[in-house]
Amino acid sequence: MTRVLVGVQPARGHVGPTKPIVAALLAAGHDVAVVTGARYRQAFEELGATVTVLPEEADFDETDLDGTIPGRAGLRGLKLARFELTHFVRAMPAQLSVLDGQDADVMLCDPLMMAGLALSRRERRPRLLVLGFLPFMPPVPTGPPGHPVRGAILRALAPWVTGPAQKLAKDLLGGDPGLLFTDWPLRGDGVLQMTCPGFEYPREGAPLHFIGPTTVSAASEHPLPPWWADLDGGRPVVHVTQGTIANDDLGRLVEPAIDALAGEDVLVVATTCGGRLRPGPLPDNVRVADFLPYDELLPRCAAMVSNGGYGGVNHALRYGVPLVVVGASEDKREVAARVTWSGAGIGHARASAAPRTLRRAVRAVLDEPRYRRRARELAAEMAAGPSMDEVVKLITEPPAACREW
């Protein structure tokens, strides 16, 4: 039996891909302790894991970020990114206060849980693996290969965006981290990257194990709506979503996409994920739900329009669904860039797009076979990756005993 400690931020997009790994470890007879926020305590306890809740200063409610993270309200764009990076680092001591009290042979750590930075510097520590449900960023993002201008812009902006967080990390650690604080996964023992090689930029020396998307989204979790049979009506199905966090204003993507496709011979299936559409009737070719089971929906889709959540995008690619991505918050610029670079769709690194732009992009993805063909190639890469039993072995057995992915 291996003692596994899991540290995961209390956000749906982080917890969702972590739960199946925890469940598989428990089913294989390993001991699993989870450190996360109060909102997700029950979700992990129901699996059979021991759960410790993060201290209040390190916890937050993803449905009310402005209300539970003081100082966040009113910030946008790069100012918001600068604030959030500093906030992640500031939570390090509180995270360590609960992680340090746990005995473990292996730790699985959220890449945004900066306690991992402190742990990675220690000579005596558990084997440290990173949960790769975000784009793999180290070193400082430079953009897709072959795009030197975008890379130069990102490198020029990086010091202003990351400077306060880097200084705070240095102060909290009592010395220079020796690398950018967000690059700490390079100091761990491996990253369980939840995609396939064709969706991540080539990196020399990066400790990546490509395990594919792990999230499960079944009808048992999200019941089917009364109009579900409409998906089998013969029209191409286009799924539209703004994800689970950046959905406070559906006018950024969902509503423009509905307007863009109102006159097209497609069935638009939109999920609001807690957001609210503007009042008024919907076009006849639109169906709306709060949440839907992706493992039932995506195999029926001809395309997906997304704001670029890494998990949702890779879930679509698992089923060979080509993409239109429009996003600029959190890590979504990086995801949009990867969609374009990989050839699996069209990515726009911006906060919103006009209906005309969206209509043109969706029509291209539907009408040009190269996008569907590339998405299916990535789906085949994912299918050839490790099974969940093999992921468990990768976590719990010595590296030499495991097949490389």
Secondary structure, DSSP 8 states (H G I E B T S, - for coil): --EEEEE--S-HHHHHHHHHHHHHHHHTT-EEEEEE-GGGHHHHHTTT-EEEE--GGG---GGGHHHHSTT-TT--HHHHHHHHHHHHHHTHHHHHHHHTT---SEEEE-TT-THHHHHHT-SS--EEEEEE-S----SS---STT-HHHHHHHHHHHHHHHHHHHHHHHHHHTS--SS-GGGGGGGSS-EEESS-GGGS---TT--EEE--------TTTS---TTGGGGGSSS-EEEEE--SSS-S-TTTTHHHHHHHHTTSSSEEEEE-TT----SS---TTEEEES---HHHHGGGEEEEEES--HHHHHHHHHTT--EEEE--STTHHHHHHHHHHHTSEEEE-SS---HHHHHHHHHHHHH-HHHHHHHHHHHHHHHTS--HHHHHHHHHS-GGGS---
